[in-house]
Amino acid sequence: MTTKPSVLRADARRNRERILETAVRAFSEQGPDVAIDTIAKASGVGSATLYRHFPTREALVEAAYRNELARVCDSATQLLAEHAPDRALRLWMDRFIDYLAAKQGMADALRAAIASGADPFAETLERLGTALGTLLRAGADSGLLRPDVDPFDVGFGLAGVALITSAPDQRERAGRILDLLLDGLRHGAGKSAST
C-alpha cells in the first residue's frame, strides 16, 4: 500500500514559516554561524521541531532562501489581482528589492551552503523570469506597458538598482530609480509594433 505525502498541519505550517522568517533574519544579522538553537528559540519552537523540518544547517539556509524567492515570485499574481498591471509591477519591484536585500544579508550563509553541495539558486532565474514575464505581459496586454521588453533585462536592471542602493538609508533613492524604470517601461505603451 502506498501512502500519499502528508500535507503539513496548520500549526506545523506556521512553525515552518516562523522558522524560515527567523532564519533569514538571523543569518542576515548574525552571520552563517548563528547557532541553530538560537534560531529555534527565536522562532518559538524547540530544536527538535526545527530539525524535524530542516535536518541540517544547509537545508535550513536553502529553504530560507527559497522561501524568500517564492514570496516575491508568488506575489506577482496576487498583485495583479488587486492592482492595475503597471501599479502591480511597481509594487512587485519594491518586493524584489527587499528580496535582494535579504539575499545579500544571507550571502555568507548561502556561500557556506553552496560549499557543502547545496544549490539554492537552481530555480532562481526561471522563477523570477516567469514572475516578471507575467507582470510585463499583463501590462502590455492592457496597453499600460510597452510590449517589447525582455523580463530578464528588467530583472538585471532591478538588480543593479538594488546593488547601488543597498544601504537602508538609500531606500528613498531606490524608489525614485524604480519610478524612472517604470516610466521607461510605460514609454511607447499602447502603440502597435509597426509604429
CNS distance restraints for C-alpha pairs under 8 A (distance, minus, plus):
assign (resid   8 and name CA) (resid  12 and name CA) 5.75 0.50 0.50
assign (resid   8 and name CA) (resid  13 and name CA) 5.70 0.50 0.50
assign (resid   9 and name CA) (resid  13 and name CA) 6.10 0.50 0.50
assign (resid  10 and name CA) (resid  14 and name CA) 6.21 0.50 0.50
assign (resid  11 and name CA) (resid  15 and name CA) 6.13 0.50 0.50
assign (resid  12 and name CA) (resid  16 and name CA) 6.08 0.50 0.50
assign (resid  13 and name CA) (resid  17 and name CA) 6.10 0.50 0.50
assign (resid  14 and name CA) (resid  18 and name CA) 6.11 0.50 0.50
assign (resid  15 and name CA) (resid  19 and name CA) 6.10 0.50 0.50
assign (resid  15 and name CA) (resid  43 and name CA) 7.57 0.50 0.50
assign (resid  15 and name CA) (resid  45 and name CA) 7.12 0.50 0.50
assign (resid  16 and name CA) (resid  20 and name CA) 6.25 0.50 0.50
assign (resid  16 and name CA) (resid  50 and name CA) 7.80 0.50 0.50
assign (resid  16 and name CA) (resid  53 and name CA) 6.96 0.50 0.50
assign (resid  17 and name CA) (resid  21 and name CA) 6.21 0.50 0.50
assign (resid  18 and name CA) (resid  22 and name CA) 6.00 0.50 0.50
assign (resid  18 and name CA) (resid  43 and name CA) 5.56 0.50 0.50
assign (resid  19 and name CA) (resid  23 and name CA) 5.95 0.50 0.50
assign (resid  19 and name CA) (resid  39 and name CA) 7.03 0.50 0.50
assign (resid  19 and name CA) (resid  40 and name CA) 6.76 0.50 0.50
assign (resid  19 and name CA) (resid  43 and name CA) 5.24 0.50 0.50
assign (resid  19 and name CA) (resid  50 and name CA) 7.12 0.50 0.50
assign (resid  20 and name CA) (resid  24 and name CA) 6.29 0.50 0.50
assign (resid  20 and name CA) (resid  60 and name CA) 7.46 0.50 0.50
assign (resid  20 and name CA) (resid  63 and name CA) 7.13 0.50 0.50
assign (resid  20 and name CA) (resid  64 and name CA) 4.86 0.50 0.50
assign (resid  20 and name CA) (resid  67 and name CA) 7.20 0.50 0.50
assign (resid  21 and name CA) (resid  25 and name CA) 6.49 0.50 0.50
assign (resid  21 and name CA) (resid  64 and name CA) 7.09 0.50 0.50
assign (resid  22 and name CA) (resid  26 and name CA) 5.98 0.50 0.50
assign (resid  22 and name CA) (resid  39 and name CA) 6.29 0.50 0.50
assign (resid  22 and name CA) (resid  42 and name CA) 6.75 0.50 0.50
assign (resid  22 and name CA) (resid  43 and name CA) 5.93 0.50 0.50
assign (resid  23 and name CA) (resid  27 and name CA) 5.87 0.50 0.50
assign (resid  23 and name CA) (resid  39 and name CA) 6.02 0.50 0.50
assign (resid  23 and name CA) (resid  60 and name CA) 7.51 0.50 0.50
assign (resid  23 and name CA) (resid  61 and name CA) 7.39 0.50 0.50
assign (resid  23 and name CA) (resid  64 and name CA) 6.44 0.50 0.50
assign (resid  24 and name CA) (resid  28 and name CA) 5.96 0.50 0.50
assign (resid  24 and name CA) (resid  61 and name CA) 7.86 0.50 0.50
assign (resid  24 and name CA) (resid  64 and name CA) 5.96 0.50 0.50
assign (resid  24 and name CA) (resid  65 and name CA) 7.35 0.50 0.50
assign (resid  24 and name CA) (resid 102 and name CA) 6.87 0.50 0.50
assign (resid  24 and name CA) (resid 106 and name CA) 6.73 0.50 0.50
assign (resid  25 and name CA) (resid  29 and name CA) 5.99 0.50 0.50
assign (resid  25 and name CA) (resid 102 and name CA) 7.91 0.50 0.50
assign (resid  26 and name CA) (resid  30 and name CA) 5.44 0.50 0.50
assign (resid  26 and name CA) (resid  31 and name CA) 7.06 0.50 0.50
assign (resid  26 and name CA) (resid  34 and name CA) 6.86 0.50 0.50
assign (resid  26 and name CA) (resid  39 and name CA) 6.78 0.50 0.50
assign (resid  27 and name CA) (resid  31 and name CA) 4.66 0.50 0.50
assign (resid  27 and name CA) (resid  32 and name CA) 5.39 0.50 0.50
assign (resid  27 and name CA) (resid  33 and name CA) 7.77 0.50 0.50
assign (resid  27 and name CA) (resid  34 and name CA) 6.62 0.50 0.50
assign (resid  27 and name CA) (resid 105 and name CA) 7.10 0.50 0.50
assign (resid  27 and name CA) (resid 106 and name CA) 5.43 0.50 0.50
assign (resid  27 and name CA) (resid 109 and name CA) 6.37 0.50 0.50
assign (resid  28 and name CA) (resid 102 and name CA) 6.89 0.50 0.50
assign (resid  28 and name CA) (resid 104 and name CA) 7.76 0.50 0.50
assign (resid  28 and name CA) (resid 105 and name CA) 4.06 0.50 0.50
assign (resid  28 and name CA) (resid 106 and name CA) 4.71 0.50 0.50
assign (resid  28 and name CA) (resid 107 and name CA) 7.82 0.50 0.50
assign (resid  29 and name CA) (resid 105 and name CA) 7.09 0.50 0.50
assign (resid  30 and name CA) (resid  34 and name CA) 5.85 0.50 0.50
assign (resid  31 and name CA) (resid 106 and name CA) 7.25 0.50 0.50
assign (resid  31 and name CA) (resid 108 and name CA) 6.55 0.50 0.50
assign (resid  31 and name CA) (resid 109 and name CA) 6.55 0.50 0.50
assign (resid  32 and name CA) (resid 106 and name CA) 7.49 0.50 0.50
assign (resid  32 and name CA) (resid 108 and name CA) 5.71 0.50 0.50
assign (resid  32 and name CA) (resid 109 and name CA) 4.10 0.50 0.50
assign (resid  32 and name CA) (resid 110 and name CA) 7.91 0.50 0.50
assign (resid  32 and name CA) (resid 112 and name CA) 7.26 0.50 0.50
assign (resid  33 and name CA) (resid 109 and name CA) 7.67 0.50 0.50
assign (resid  34 and name CA) (resid  38 and name CA) 7.06 0.50 0.50
assign (resid  34 and name CA) (resid  39 and name CA) 7.70 0.50 0.50
assign (resid  35 and name CA) (resid  39 and name CA) 6.73 0.50 0.50
assign (resid  36 and name CA) (resid  40 and name CA) 6.27 0.50 0.50
assign (resid  36 and name CA) (resid  47 and name CA) 7.52 0.50 0.50
assign (resid  36 and name CA) (resid  57 and name CA) 7.27 0.50 0.50
assign (resid  37 and name CA) (resid  41 and name CA) 6.07 0.50 0.50
assign (resid  37 and name CA) (resid  46 and name CA) 7.86 0.50 0.50
assign (resid  37 and name CA) (resid  47 and name CA) 5.73 0.50 0.50
assign (resid  38 and name CA) (resid  42 and name CA) 6.10 0.50 0.50
assign (resid  39 and name CA) (resid  43 and name CA) 6.04 0.50 0.50
assign (resid  40 and name CA) (resid  44 and name CA) 6.33 0.50 0.50
assign (resid  40 and name CA) (resid  45 and name CA) 5.29 0.50 0.50
assign (resid  40 and name CA) (resid  46 and name CA) 5.73 0.50 0.50
assign (resid  40 and name CA) (resid  47 and name CA) 5.45 0.50 0.50
assign (resid  40 and name CA) (resid  49 and name CA) 7.96 0.50 0.50
assign (resid  40 and name CA) (resid  50 and name CA) 6.05 0.50 0.50
assign (resid  41 and name CA) (resid  45 and name CA) 5.85 0.50 0.50
assign (resid  41 and name CA) (resid  46 and name CA) 6.50 0.50 0.50
assign (resid  41 and name CA) (resid  47 and name CA) 7.57 0.50 0.50
assign (resid  45 and name CA) (resid  49 and name CA) 6.23 0.50 0.50
assign (resid  45 and name CA) (resid  50 and name CA) 6.96 0.50 0.50
assign (resid  46 and name CA) (resid  50 and name CA) 6.57 0.50 0.50
assign (resid  47 and name CA) (resid  51 and name CA) 6.14 0.50 0.50
assign (resid  48 and name CA) (resid  52 and name CA) 5.98 0.50 0.50
assign (resid  49 and name CA) (resid  53 and name CA) 6.56 0.50 0.50
assign (resid  50 and name CA) (resid  54 and name CA) 5.95 0.50 0.50
assign (resid  50 and name CA) (resid  55 and name CA) 7.71 0.50 0.50
assign (resid  51 and name CA) (resid  55 and name CA) 4.54 0.50 0.50
assign (resid  51 and name CA) (resid  56 and name CA) 7.07 0.50 0.50
assign (resid  54 and name CA) (resid  59 and name CA) 5.52 0.50 0.50
assign (resid  54 and name CA) (resid  60 and name CA) 5.31 0.50 0.50
assign (resid  55 and name CA) (resid  59 and name CA) 6.63 0.50 0.50
assign (resid  55 and name CA) (resid  60 and name CA) 7.73 0.50 0.50
assign (resid  56 and name CA) (resid  60 and name CA) 6.43 0.50 0.50
assign (resid  57 and name CA) (resid  61 and name CA) 6.23 0.50 0.50
assign (resid  57 and name CA) (resid 113 and name CA) 7.86 0.50 0.50
assign (resid  58 and name CA) (resid  62 and name CA) 6.03 0.50 0.50
assign (resid  58 and name CA) (resid 112 and name CA) 7.65 0.50 0.50
assign (resid  58 and name CA) (resid 113 and name CA) 4.82 0.50 0.50
assign (resid  58 and name CA) (resid 116 and name CA) 7.42 0.50 0.50
assign (resid  58 and name CA) (resid 118 and name CA) 6.94 0.50 0.50
assign (resid  59 and name CA) (resid  63 and name CA) 5.99 0.50 0.50
assign (resid  59 and name CA) (resid 113 and name CA) 7.94 0.50 0.50
assign (resid  59 and name CA) (resid 118 and name CA) 7.90 0.50 0.50
assign (resid  60 and name CA) (resid  64 and name CA) 5.96 0.50 0.50
assign (resid  61 and name CA) (resid  65 and name CA) 6.22 0.50 0.50
assign (resid  61 and name CA) (resid 109 and name CA) 6.58 0.50 0.50
assign (resid  61 and name CA) (resid 110 and name CA) 6.47 0.50 0.50
assign (resid  61 and name CA) (resid 113 and name CA) 6.76 0.50 0.50
assign (resid  62 and name CA) (resid  66 and name CA) 6.11 0.50 0.50
assign (resid  62 and name CA) (resid 110 and name CA) 7.23 0.50 0.50
assign (resid  62 and name CA) (resid 113 and name CA) 7.11 0.50 0.50
assign (resid  62 and name CA) (resid 118 and name CA) 7.26 0.50 0.50
assign (resid  62 and name CA) (resid 119 and name CA) 7.56 0.50 0.50
assign (resid  62 and name CA) (resid 120 and name CA) 5.08 0.50 0.50
assign (resid  63 and name CA) (resid  67 and name CA) 5.93 0.50 0.50
assign (resid  63 and name CA) (resid 120 and name CA) 7.79 0.50 0.50
assign (resid  64 and name CA) (resid  68 and name CA) 6.43 0.50 0.50
assign (resid  65 and name CA) (resid  69 and name CA) 6.33 0.50 0.50
assign (resid  65 and name CA) (resid 103 and name CA) 6.95 0.50 0.50
assign (resid  65 and name CA) (resid 120 and name CA) 6.91 0.50 0.50
assign (resid  66 and name CA) (resid  70 and name CA) 6.03 0.50 0.50
assign (resid  66 and name CA) (resid 120 and name CA) 6.69 0.50 0.50
assign (resid  67 and name CA) (resid  71 and name CA) 6.14 0.50 0.50
assign (resid  68 and name CA) (resid  72 and name CA) 6.48 0.50 0.50
assign (resid  68 and name CA) (resid  99 and name CA) 6.25 0.50 0.50
assign (resid  68 and name CA) (resid 102 and name CA) 7.78 0.50 0.50
assign (resid  69 and name CA) (resid  73 and name CA) 6.13 0.50 0.50
assign (resid  69 and name CA) (resid  99 and name CA) 6.94 0.50 0.50
assign (resid  69 and name CA) (resid 124 and name CA) 7.20 0.50 0.50
assign (resid  69 and name CA) (resid 128 and name CA) 8.00 0.50 0.50
assign (resid  70 and name CA) (resid  74 and name CA) 5.62 0.50 0.50
assign (resid  71 and name CA) (resid  75 and name CA) 6.06 0.50 0.50
assign (resid  72 and name CA) (resid  76 and name CA) 7.25 0.50 0.50
assign (resid  72 and name CA) (resid  92 and name CA) 7.35 0.50 0.50
assign (resid  72 and name CA) (resid  95 and name CA) 6.04 0.50 0.50
assign (resid  72 and name CA) (resid  96 and name CA) 6.13 0.50 0.50
assign (resid  72 and name CA) (resid  99 and name CA) 6.75 0.50 0.50
assign (resid  73 and name CA) (resid 127 and name CA) 6.50 0.50 0.50
assign (resid  73 and name CA) (resid 128 and name CA) 6.01 0.50 0.50
assign (resid  73 and name CA) (resid 130 and name CA) 7.96 0.50 0.50
assign (resid  73 and name CA) (resid 131 and name CA) 5.28 0.50 0.50
assign (resid  74 and name CA) (resid  78 and name CA) 7.31 0.50 0.50
assign (resid  74 and name CA) (resid 131 and name CA) 7.30 0.50 0.50
assign (resid  75 and name CA) (resid  79 and name CA) 6.00 0.50 0.50
assign (resid  75 and name CA) (resid  92 and name CA) 7.27 0.50 0.50
assign (resid  76 and name CA) (resid  80 and name CA) 6.22 0.50 0.50
assign (resid  76 and name CA) (resid  88 and name CA) 7.31 0.50 0.50
assign (resid  76 and name CA) (resid  89 and name CA) 7.69 0.50 0.50
assign (resid  76 and name CA) (resid  92 and name CA) 6.51 0.50 0.50
assign (resid  76 and name CA) (resid 131 and name CA) 5.86 0.50 0.50
assign (resid  76 and name CA) (resid 132 and name CA) 7.60 0.50 0.50
assign (resid  76 and name CA) (resid 134 and name CA) 7.34 0.50 0.50
assign (resid  76 and name CA) (resid 135 and name CA) 6.55 0.50 0.50
assign (resid  77 and name CA) (resid  81 and name CA) 6.30 0.50 0.50
assign (resid  77 and name CA) (resid 131 and name CA) 7.98 0.50 0.50
assign (resid  77 and name CA) (resid 134 and name CA) 7.82 0.50 0.50
assign (resid  77 and name CA) (resid 135 and name CA) 7.99 0.50 0.50
assign (resid  78 and name CA) (resid  82 and name CA) 6.49 0.50 0.50
assign (resid  79 and name CA) (resid  83 and name CA) 5.87 0.50 0.50
assign (resid  79 and name CA) (resid  88 and name CA) 5.02 0.50 0.50
assign (resid  79 and name CA) (resid  89 and name CA) 7.87 0.50 0.50
assign (resid  79 and name CA) (resid  91 and name CA) 7.59 0.50 0.50
assign (resid  79 and name CA) (resid  92 and name CA) 7.42 0.50 0.50
assign (resid  80 and name CA) (resid  84 and name CA) 6.50 0.50 0.50
assign (resid  80 and name CA) (resid  85 and name CA) 5.80 0.50 0.50
assign (resid  80 and name CA) (resid  88 and name CA) 5.46 0.50 0.50
assign (resid  80 and name CA) (resid 135 and name CA) 7.28 0.50 0.50
assign (resid  80 and name CA) (resid 138 and name CA) 7.99 0.50 0.50
assign (resid  82 and name CA) (resid  88 and name CA) 7.72 0.50 0.50
assign (resid  83 and name CA) (resid  87 and name CA) 6.00 0.50 0.50
assign (resid  83 and name CA) (resid  88 and name CA) 5.38 0.50 0.50
assign (resid  84 and name CA) (resid  88 and name CA) 5.99 0.50 0.50
assign (resid  85 and name CA) (resid  89 and name CA) 6.09 0.50 0.50
assign (resid  85 and name CA) (resid 135 and name CA) 6.43 0.50 0.50
assign (resid  85 and name CA) (resid 136 and name CA) 7.74 0.50 0.50
assign (resid  85 and name CA) (resid 138 and name CA) 5.83 0.50 0.50
assign (resid  85 and name CA) (resid 139 and name CA) 4.80 0.50 0.50
assign (resid  85 and name CA) (resid 142 and name CA) 7.53 0.50 0.50
assign (resid  85 and name CA) (resid 144 and name CA) 7.26 0.50 0.50
assign (resid  86 and name CA) (resid  90 and name CA) 6.32 0.50 0.50
assign (resid  86 and name CA) (resid 135 and name CA) 7.99 0.50 0.50
assign (resid  86 and name CA) (resid 139 and name CA) 5.83 0.50 0.50
assign (resid  86 and name CA) (resid 144 and name CA) 6.29 0.50 0.50
assign (resid  86 and name CA) (resid 145 and name CA) 6.78 0.50 0.50
assign (resid  86 and name CA) (resid 182 and name CA) 7.70 0.50 0.50
assign (resid  87 and name CA) (resid  91 and name CA) 6.21 0.50 0.50
assign (resid  88 and name CA) (resid  92 and name CA) 6.05 0.50 0.50
assign (resid  88 and name CA) (resid 135 and name CA) 7.32 0.50 0.50
assign (resid  89 and name CA) (resid  93 and name CA) 6.11 0.50 0.50
assign (resid  89 and name CA) (resid 132 and name CA) 8.00 0.50 0.50
assign (resid  89 and name CA) (resid 135 and name CA) 5.91 0.50 0.50
assign (resid  89 and name CA) (resid 136 and name CA) 7.50 0.50 0.50
assign (resid  90 and name CA) (resid  94 and name CA) 6.72 0.50 0.50
assign (resid  90 and name CA) (resid 178 and name CA) 7.36 0.50 0.50
assign (resid  90 and name CA) (resid 179 and name CA) 7.47 0.50 0.50
assign (resid  90 and name CA) (resid 182 and name CA) 6.85 0.50 0.50
assign (resid  91 and name CA) (resid  95 and name CA) 6.62 0.50 0.50
assign (resid  92 and name CA) (resid  96 and name CA) 6.10 0.50 0.50
assign (resid  93 and name CA) (resid  97 and name CA) 6.28 0.50 0.50
assign (resid  93 and name CA) (resid 158 and name CA) 7.33 0.50 0.50
assign (resid  93 and name CA) (resid 178 and name CA) 7.16 0.50 0.50
assign (resid  94 and name CA) (resid  98 and name CA) 6.37 0.50 0.50
assign (resid  94 and name CA) (resid 175 and name CA) 7.59 0.50 0.50
assign (resid  95 and name CA) (resid  99 and name CA) 6.14 0.50 0.50
assign (resid  96 and name CA) (resid 100 and name CA) 6.21 0.50 0.50
assign (resid  96 and name CA) (resid 158 and name CA) 7.73 0.50 0.50
assign (resid  97 and name CA) (resid 101 and name CA) 6.22 0.50 0.50
assign (resid  97 and name CA) (resid 158 and name CA) 7.30 0.50 0.50
assign (resid  97 and name CA) (resid 159 and name CA) 7.63 0.50 0.50
assign (resid  97 and name CA) (resid 162 and name CA) 5.73 0.50 0.50
assign (resid  98 and name CA) (resid 102 and name CA) 6.30 0.50 0.50
assign (resid  99 and name CA) (resid 103 and name CA) 6.17 0.50 0.50
assign (resid 100 and name CA) (resid 104 and name CA) 6.01 0.50 0.50
assign (resid 100 and name CA) (resid 159 and name CA) 7.48 0.50 0.50
assign (resid 100 and name CA) (resid 162 and name CA) 6.83 0.50 0.50
assign (resid 101 and name CA) (resid 105 and name CA) 6.10 0.50 0.50
assign (resid 101 and name CA) (resid 162 and name CA) 7.45 0.50 0.50
assign (resid 101 and name CA) (resid 166 and name CA) 6.71 0.50 0.50
assign (resid 102 and name CA) (resid 106 and name CA) 6.19 0.50 0.50
assign (resid 103 and name CA) (resid 107 and name CA) 6.06 0.50 0.50
assign (resid 106 and name CA) (resid 110 and name CA) 6.01 0.50 0.50
assign (resid 107 and name CA) (resid 111 and name CA) 6.11 0.50 0.50
assign (resid 108 and name CA) (resid 112 and name CA) 6.27 0.50 0.50
assign (resid 109 and name CA) (resid 113 and name CA) 6.25 0.50 0.50
assign (resid 110 and name CA) (resid 114 and name CA) 6.14 0.50 0.50
assign (resid 110 and name CA) (resid 120 and name CA) 7.61 0.50 0.50
assign (resid 111 and name CA) (resid 115 and name CA) 6.12 0.50 0.50
assign (resid 112 and name CA) (resid 116 and name CA) 6.45 0.50 0.50
assign (resid 113 and name CA) (resid 117 and name CA) 6.68 0.50 0.50
assign (resid 113 and name CA) (resid 118 and name CA) 5.48 0.50 0.50
assign (resid 113 and name CA) (resid 119 and name CA) 7.70 0.50 0.50
assign (resid 114 and name CA) (resid 118 and name CA) 4.73 0.50 0.50
assign (resid 114 and name CA) (resid 119 and name CA) 5.83 0.50 0.50
assign (resid 114 and name CA) (resid 120 and name CA) 7.45 0.50 0.50
assign (resid 121 and name CA) (resid 125 and name CA) 7.87 0.50 0.50
assign (resid 123 and name CA) (resid 127 and name CA) 6.01 0.50 0.50
assign (resid 124 and name CA) (resid 128 and name CA) 6.07 0.50 0.50
assign (resid 125 and name CA) (resid 129 and name CA) 5.81 0.50 0.50
assign (resid 126 and name CA) (resid 130 and name CA) 6.09 0.50 0.50
assign (resid 127 and name CA) (resid 131 and name CA) 6.26 0.50 0.50
assign (resid 128 and name CA) (resid 132 and name CA) 6.07 0.50 0.50
assign (resid 128 and name CA) (resid 155 and name CA) 7.65 0.50 0.50
assign (resid 129 and name CA) (resid 133 and name CA) 5.78 0.50 0.50
assign (resid 129 and name CA) (resid 151 and name CA) 5.70 0.50 0.50
assign (resid 129 and name CA) (resid 152 and name CA) 6.01 0.50 0.50
assign (resid 129 and name CA) (resid 155 and name CA) 7.48 0.50 0.50
assign (resid 130 and name CA) (resid 134 and name CA) 6.10 0.50 0.50
assign (resid 130 and name CA) (resid 151 and name CA) 7.98 0.50 0.50
assign (resid 131 and name CA) (resid 135 and name CA) 6.48 0.50 0.50
assign (resid 132 and name CA) (resid 136 and name CA) 6.05 0.50 0.50
assign (resid 132 and name CA) (resid 151 and name CA) 5.50 0.50 0.50
assign (resid 132 and name CA) (resid 152 and name CA) 7.97 0.50 0.50
assign (resid 132 and name CA) (resid 154 and name CA) 7.92 0.50 0.50
assign (resid 132 and name CA) (resid 155 and name CA) 7.48 0.50 0.50
assign (resid 133 and name CA) (resid 137 and name CA) 5.89 0.50 0.50
assign (resid 133 and name CA) (resid 150 and name CA) 7.78 0.50 0.50
assign (resid 133 and name CA) (resid 151 and name CA) 5.30 0.50 0.50
assign (resid 134 and name CA) (resid 138 and name CA) 6.18 0.50 0.50
assign (resid 135 and name CA) (resid 139 and name CA) 6.23 0.50 0.50
assign (resid 136 and name CA) (resid 140 and name CA) 6.09 0.50 0.50
assign (resid 136 and name CA) (resid 145 and name CA) 6.93 0.50 0.50
assign (resid 136 and name CA) (resid 147 and name CA) 7.60 0.50 0.50
assign (resid 136 and name CA) (resid 149 and name CA) 7.61 0.50 0.50
assign (resid 136 and name CA) (resid 151 and name CA) 7.22 0.50 0.50
assign (resid 137 and name CA) (resid 141 and name CA) 5.89 0.50 0.50
assign (resid 137 and name CA) (resid 147 and name CA) 7.17 0.50 0.50
assign (resid 138 and name CA) (resid 142 and name CA) 6.17 0.50 0.50
assign (resid 139 and name CA) (resid 143 and name CA) 6.23 0.50 0.50
assign (resid 139 and name CA) (resid 144 and name CA) 5.12 0.50 0.50
assign (resid 139 and name CA) (resid 145 and name CA) 4.72 0.50 0.50
assign (resid 139 and name CA) (resid 146 and name CA) 7.52 0.50 0.50
assign (resid 139 and name CA) (resid 147 and name CA) 8.00 0.50 0.50
assign (resid 140 and name CA) (resid 144 and name CA) 5.93 0.50 0.50
assign (resid 140 and name CA) (resid 145 and name CA) 4.66 0.50 0.50
assign (resid 140 and name CA) (resid 146 and name CA) 5.46 0.50 0.50
assign (resid 140 and name CA) (resid 147 and name CA) 4.84 0.50 0.50
assign (resid 140 and name CA) (resid 189 and name CA) 6.99 0.50 0.50
assign (resid 140 and name CA) (resid 190 and name CA) 7.42 0.50 0.50
assign (resid 141 and name CA) (resid 147 and name CA) 7.81 0.50 0.50
assign (resid 142 and name CA) (resid 190 and name CA) 7.92 0.50 0.50
assign (resid 143 and name CA) (resid 189 and name CA) 5.53 0.50 0.50
assign (resid 143 and name CA) (resid 190 and name CA) 4.24 0.50 0.50
assign (resid 143 and name CA) (resid 191 and name CA) 7.91 0.50 0.50
assign (resid 144 and name CA) (resid 186 and name CA) 6.05 0.50 0.50
assign (resid 144 and name CA) (resid 189 and name CA) 5.54 0.50 0.50
assign (resid 144 and name CA) (resid 190 and name CA) 6.53 0.50 0.50
assign (resid 145 and name CA) (resid 185 and name CA) 5.50 0.50 0.50
assign (resid 145 and name CA) (resid 186 and name CA) 4.43 0.50 0.50
assign (resid 145 and name CA) (resid 187 and name CA) 7.25 0.50 0.50
assign (resid 145 and name CA) (resid 188 and name CA) 7.66 0.50 0.50
assign (resid 145 and name CA) (resid 189 and name CA) 4.75 0.50 0.50
assign (resid 145 and name CA) (resid 190 and name CA) 7.26 0.50 0.50
assign (resid 146 and name CA) (resid 185 and name CA) 5.76 0.50 0.50
assign (resid 146 and name CA) (resid 186 and name CA) 5.71 0.50 0.50
assign (resid 146 and name CA) (resid 187 and name CA) 6.51 0.50 0.50
assign (resid 146 and name CA) (resid 188 and name CA) 5.77 0.50 0.50
assign (resid 146 and name CA) (resid 189 and name CA) 4.06 0.50 0.50
assign (resid 146 and name CA) (resid 190 and name CA) 6.81 0.50 0.50
assign (resid 146 and name CA) (resid 191 and name CA) 7.90 0.50 0.50
assign (resid 147 and name CA) (resid 189 and name CA) 7.01 0.50 0.50
assign (resid 149 and name CA) (resid 153 and name CA) 7.36 0.50 0.50
assign (resid 149 and name CA) (resid 154 and name CA) 7.60 0.50 0.50
assign (resid 149 and name CA) (resid 185 and name CA) 7.71 0.50 0.50
assign (resid 150 and name CA) (resid 154 and name CA) 6.71 0.50 0.50
assign (resid 151 and name CA) (resid 155 and name CA) 6.14 0.50 0.50
assign (resid 152 and name CA) (resid 156 and name CA) 6.03 0.50 0.50
assign (resid 153 and name CA) (resid 157 and name CA) 6.17 0.50 0.50
assign (resid 154 and name CA) (resid 158 and name CA) 6.17 0.50 0.50
assign (resid 155 and name CA) (resid 159 and name CA) 6.19 0.50 0.50
assign (resid 156 and name CA) (resid 160 and name CA) 6.21 0.50 0.50
assign (resid 157 and name CA) (resid 161 and name CA) 6.36 0.50 0.50
assign (resid 158 and name CA) (resid 162 and name CA) 6.22 0.50 0.50
assign (resid 158 and name CA) (resid 178 and name CA) 7.69 0.50 0.50
assign (resid 159 and name CA) (resid 163 and name CA) 6.10 0.50 0.50
assign (resid 160 and name CA) (resid 164 and name CA) 6.37 0.50 0.50
assign (resid 161 and name CA) (resid 165 and name CA) 6.06 0.50 0.50
assign (resid 161 and name CA) (resid 174 and name CA) 6.38 0.50 0.50
assign (resid 161 and name CA) (resid 177 and name CA) 7.12 0.50 0.50
assign (resid 161 and name CA) (resid 178 and name CA) 7.60 0.50 0.50
assign (resid 162 and name CA) (resid 166 and name CA) 5.39 0.50 0.50
assign (resid 162 and name CA) (resid 174 and name CA) 7.17 0.50 0.50
assign (resid 165 and name CA) (resid 170 and name CA) 5.06 0.50 0.50
assign (resid 165 and name CA) (resid 171 and name CA) 6.55 0.50 0.50
assign (resid 165 and name CA) (resid 173 and name CA) 6.96 0.50 0.50
assign (resid 165 and name CA) (resid 174 and name CA) 5.73 0.50 0.50
assign (resid 166 and name CA) (resid 170 and name CA) 6.65 0.50 0.50
assign (resid 166 and name CA) (resid 171 and name CA) 7.60 0.50 0.50
assign (resid 167 and name CA) (resid 171 and name CA) 7.23 0.50 0.50
assign (resid 170 and name CA) (resid 174 and name CA) 6.25 0.50 0.50
assign (resid 171 and name CA) (resid 175 and name CA) 6.31 0.50 0.50
assign (resid 172 and name CA) (resid 176 and name CA) 6.48 0.50 0.50
assign (resid 173 and name CA) (resid 177 and name CA) 6.28 0.50 0.50
assign (resid 174 and name CA) (resid 178 and name CA) 6.09 0.50 0.50
assign (resid 175 and name CA) (resid 179 and name CA) 6.17 0.50 0.50
assign (resid 176 and name CA) (resid 180 and name CA) 6.40 0.50 0.50
assign (resid 177 and name CA) (resid 181 and name CA) 6.22 0.50 0.50
assign (resid 178 and name CA) (resid 182 and name CA) 6.15 0.50 0.50
assign (resid 179 and name CA) (resid 183 and name CA) 6.19 0.50 0.50
assign (resid 180 and name CA) (resid 184 and name CA) 6.33 0.50 0.50
assign (resid 181 and name CA) (resid 185 and name CA) 6.40 0.50 0.50
assign (resid 182 and name CA) (resid 186 and name CA) 6.27 0.50 0.50
assign (resid 183 and name CA) (resid 187 and name CA) 6.29 0.50 0.50
assign (resid 185 and name CA) (resid 189 and name CA) 7.66 0.50 0.50
assign (resid 191 and name CA) (resid 195 and name CA) 6.61 0.50 0.50
